Amino acid sequence: MHDRNRSSVVHQLRYALGHPGRVPGHLRRLARNTWLRLRNRDHVSYYRAVMRSDTARDPYAAVGSASHRRWAALGKMQFDYLLRHGLRPEHRLLEIGCGNLRAGRLLIGYLEPGNYHGIDISPDILIAAQETLARYRLRDRFPHLMPVRDLRFAALPDGAFDVVHAHSVFSHSPIHVIEECFRNVGRIMKPGGWFDFTFDRTEGEEHQVLGEDFYYRTETLIDLAARCGLRATFMEDWERLPHRQSKIRLTLPGSVVETGETAEAGKIGEVGEVGKNGEPVKAVEVGEAVEVVEPGERREEGSDRIRRPA
């Protein structure tokens, strides 16, 4: 949860004074985004251009991961959460904003062949997703990857999906894009299915930064879902995990929602890689991100630093 308006001049001045080394990068991004905004009138076209630029530099950073290990840790966290909430191999799943398959690589390997469908507005990041399929030898799982221009799901059949999943999509979406999704997602969900999404939550004034990051109050999205004929549940157990975004689950009227109260608080677990001494690599919270920690490393008390063994 974010308790400050990051678009305010006061916040930006304080941040600049506290982090002077980050100011040049912020100014470069501001200049680039302003140029892209002038060339692309609607938000989806604009953000597609942002993703093209970011993916060209680093596909992992384009989806918000500073390294491959952080990418793997965040994907594992999403995957484990879905499993604790009832995802089964026979389910058909749609991932909105699948990116380069941060969670998708695990979902593809778990679901029965052909049951994973990923969509994204960025053709460039979907090319990176194909590289992920090859790297993790997932081609024989027959995943479906499709570029889209909007969130109307026009090419997808009615009642097709048991689970719809969107991680860090609405944190980059203005409210009219979210409403478009809400008004159409119910059509493609099976009875008893669910739609999980994360968002940047604020309890203060709703705002956006650089046309990329959008902050919403929980009641705004719950009320919008109700107007679109969907039932919304704030997922309290997700709040105990080391991730700064919040999660809401949408279901069709009459569906039963599992809240996952038995999930272990704050645990991410192993990220599917092995450290230098052969022990599993773990993930812990570091500041606003998730850091991956090798065996023998520990987080310094009261700090965002990870202390490595000599």
Disulfide bonds with the S-S distance in Angstrom:
none
